[in-house]
Amino acid sequence: MHVARLFWVGWLFHLKSLLLSTFFLLISVLQPVIFASIAFFMWRTGSREGTLLDIALGAGLMGMWSSTLFGSGGAIQWQRWQGTLEILVAAPPRFLLTMLPLTLATATNGLYAIVATLFWGRVLFGVPLEFEQPLLFLLALPVTVLGLGLLGLVMASTFVLYRSASAFSNLLEYPVWLVTGLLVPVSLLPGWAEPLSWVLAPTWGVRAIRDAAHGTGDPLFAIGMCLLLAAVYLAIGTFTMANFERLARTRATLSLT
Amino acid sequence: MSAAVRVFFVGGLFSYRALFNWISPVMYVTTMLGSPLFQILFFTFLGRQNGGEGDAFYVVGNGVQVSAMAGIYGMTMTIANERQFGTLSPLLATPANRLALFLGRALPVIVNGLVVSAFGFLVGLTLLDFSLALADVPALVTVVVVTVASCTALGMLLGSIGLRARDVFFVSNLVYFLMLLVCGVNIPVDDLPGWLEAIGRSVPLTHGIEAAREVAGGAALADVSGLLWRELAIGGVYASLAFVLFRFFEVESRRRASLETY
């Protein structure tokens, strides 16, 4: 009960904080809409077969990844700058239980991106919002949030130990967009990219969402893969968060900016 | 060395070093080189997926546009950070020549933009289906220099706004992303709706990219001189506006005693 309350209050608090941030408004609403527009225009000028709904959903997932990436990574750095990281680490609950609601809130914030790109696509480009399997579509969304949020937990744990890890936030945005097939099929990329895509939750998240929307493929399999990866990320995150926290205390680097 | 020239060069260099107070080689490589690398790859593969214009179109468009990362963000931060870090009051209390102070900050940013852009083209040459004749390189460098300078002028304007605005980085981020849409980076400007095309043609970068594409395709510098002059003129207008705003906000902030308030 105590853990559930901690989780709920933490998630709600961080989600409200993110919603008040103009930076997160930018990366979870405006940036995906701009990228969706670019993709829409490129699709129109090109000769590709495909659907505009795929573009809207892919761009939405891009926003969700950006929110998770900058939120989960940046959150540790911001706590550090504001001097609250030590307080969180010293609090009685395990640090993991404090950070998990935060990383999940950053992924949840990304749902705005999907809503924004679908709305934008519908209003400006006439994207038909017809979902073949609406229930599976609605199931795929929170599962994707869970997968990305727990991937964010793994990333956040590295930020506890390595102060310079924030430099990699900027670096990881485009590669993950590319390698997870959000707008560009993985089959277009070099062969080594495909195995890499299998271990990244956005790959399965976008596949589940698209399959459910079109009624093709096997959305349940993709949802299952997303859940499996979420469990793996949780195991890794639990291990790394505990160890990195201990190492940061030992080296007395926790509050160094 | 006269005081103004010293402020221009030494002040600009100090400011640039202060801008990168957070810099380490890792930070520079990931932000200024890593991000452009993947941006170019992303849009080129997206172009391939859509059966669009061919790799060269996206390599040149993005290769020039990534220089705006230095011009827009760098210049915005160079000016606006003075306020954020509390160094604006002492800076403006000096009798330093304001024009030298202002323009000196642009020079290192322009050089940085050139480095980023050169790296972008190198990415295209080594990783993608893009080739460039050696004879076209000097003309391309000229085009990129003009474009980077023009983008830096837009960055100056945003930086000047940062002397008053609470969150100018929101605006500079938005401007950077919008440039990807309206400046013909990934979509031919003619294919955009009329109002977006009009916006694109009134901001830096658009004409520079058009010129760069022609030069990369074998055109001589003289063939694109019209585009280059337009790019330069747009940059000049933005730089002038930026300086006027800078002076206006300086005077106004002194009058209202609001120099470092948020």
Interface residues (C-beta under 8 A of the other chain):
Chain A: T22 F23 L25 L26 L30 Q31 I34 F35 S37 I38 A39 F41 M42 W43 R44 T45 G46 S47 R48 S164 A167 F168 N170 L171 E173 Y174 P175 W177 L178 L183 V184 P185 L188 L189
Chain B: S24 V26 M27 T30 T31 G34 S35 F38 Q39 L41 F42 F45 L46 G47 R48 Q49 N50 G51 G52 E53 D167 F169 F170 N173 L174 F177 L178 L180 L181 N186 I187 P188 D191 L192
